[in-house]
Amino acid sequence: MFAAKTMNHTDKTEFYRELCAQLSGLLADENDAIANAANTSALIFQMVPDLNWAGFYFLYSEDELVVGPFQGKPACVRIAVGSGVCGTAVAQGTSILVEDVHAFPGHIACDAASRSELVVPLFHEGRILGVLDLDSPLPGRFDSIDQFGMEKLAAIYVAACNWDD
């Protein structure tokens, strides 16, 4: 049975190193993308402070994301590629860190309490599968260390899954 270990939040680089190790252990014996997305979002939501949403949107067509496993309040189900932070991250093929979602043109407010957001695309063999999406009720919650750490976590998730089905 997996049990998350309490980690020190004062050194963010070390925190993400330890969180990556925990995620690797959690996903080590499973390759199902949905099961792994559920456990990844649960681990992130449990261990990363000041989040009100952590989860996945998967690309189900070339122009639409559909919500996957997550932790937090009910979410928007479908997001057009190019819309909101998640759709923009897919369209641009890059992570997007938003300090104040109210200042992001076209932000989609699934939870009115969200004030900052970090979205990381999921890449496999040169194509985008979807995104890892994190919301916080605190403005400016995410920084470049969080982005780098979440990009590593997203890569661990993608590597653990069987994408051939």
Residue pairs with C-beta under 8 A, 6 or more apart in sequence:
2 25
2 26
4 22
4 43
4 46
4 47
5 18
5 22
7 15
7 18
7 19
7 47
8 14
8 15
9 15
9 49
12 143
12 145
12 146
12 149
13 145
13 149
15 149
16 145
16 146
16 148
16 149
16 152
16 153
19 43
19 44
19 47
19 48
19 149
19 153
20 149
20 152
20 153
20 156
22 43
22 47
23 40
23 43
23 153
23 156
23 157
24 156
24 160
26 39
26 40
26 43
27 36
27 39
27 40
27 156
27 157
27 160
28 160
30 36
30 39
30 160
31 160
31 161
31 162
32 161
32 162
33 161
33 162
33 163
34 68
34 69
36 157
36 160
36 161
37 55
37 56
37 68
37 69
37 157
38 69
40 56
40 69
40 132
40 153
40 157
41 54
41 55
41 56
41 69
41 70
41 71
42 71
44 51
44 54
44 71
44 134
44 150
44 153
45 51
45 54
45 71
45 72
46 71
48 54
48 134
50 136
50 137
50 138
50 141
51 72
51 134
51 135
51 136
51 141
52 72
52 73
52 111
52 113
52 114
52 135
52 136
52 137
53 70
53 71
53 72
53 73
53 75
53 110
53 111
53 114
53 133
53 134
53 135
54 70
54 71
54 72
54 132
54 133
54 134
54 135
55 67
55 68
55 69
55 70
55 71
55 72
55 75
55 132
55 133
56 67
56 68
56 69
56 70
56 122
56 130
56 131
56 132
56 133
57 65
57 66
57 67
57 68
57 79
57 86
57 130
57 131
57 133
58 65
58 66
58 68
58 129
58 130
59 65
59 81
59 90
59 128
59 129
59 130
60 66
62 81
63 80
63 81
64 78
64 79
64 80
64 81
65 78
65 79
65 80
65 81
65 86
65 87
65 90
65 130
65 131
66 77
66 78
67 75
67 76
67 77
67 78
68 130
70 133
72 111
72 135
73 110
73 111
74 110
75 110
75 111
76 108
76 110
79 86
79 87
79 108
80 87
81 87
81 90
81 91
82 88
82 90
82 91
83 106
83 108
84 106
84 107
84 108
85 96
85 98
85 101
85 104
85 107
85 108
85 117
85 119
85 133
86 108
86 119
86 131
86 133
88 96
88 106
88 119
89 95
89 96
89 119
89 120
89 121
89 131
90 121
90 128
90 130
90 131
93 121
93 128
94 121
95 118
95 119
95 120
95 121
95 147
95 150
95 151
96 117
96 118
96 119
97 117
97 118
97 142
97 143
97 144
97 146
97 147
98 104
98 107
98 116
98 117
98 118
98 142
99 116
99 139
99 140
99 142
100 115
100 116
100 139
100 140
101 107
101 109
101 114
101 115
101 116
101 117
101 135
102 115
104 117
107 117
110 135
111 135
113 137
114 135
114 136
114 137
115 136
115 137
115 138
115 139
115 141
116 135
116 136
116 138
116 139
116 140
116 141
116 142
117 133
117 134
117 135
117 136
117 142
118 133
118 134
118 142
118 146
118 147
118 150
119 131
119 132
119 133
119 134
120 131
120 132
120 133
120 147
120 150
120 151
120 154
121 128
121 130
121 131
121 154
122 128
122 129
122 130
122 131
122 132
122 154
122 157
122 158
123 129
123 155
123 158
124 158
124 163
125 163
129 158
129 163
132 150
132 153
132 154
132 157
134 142
134 150
136 142
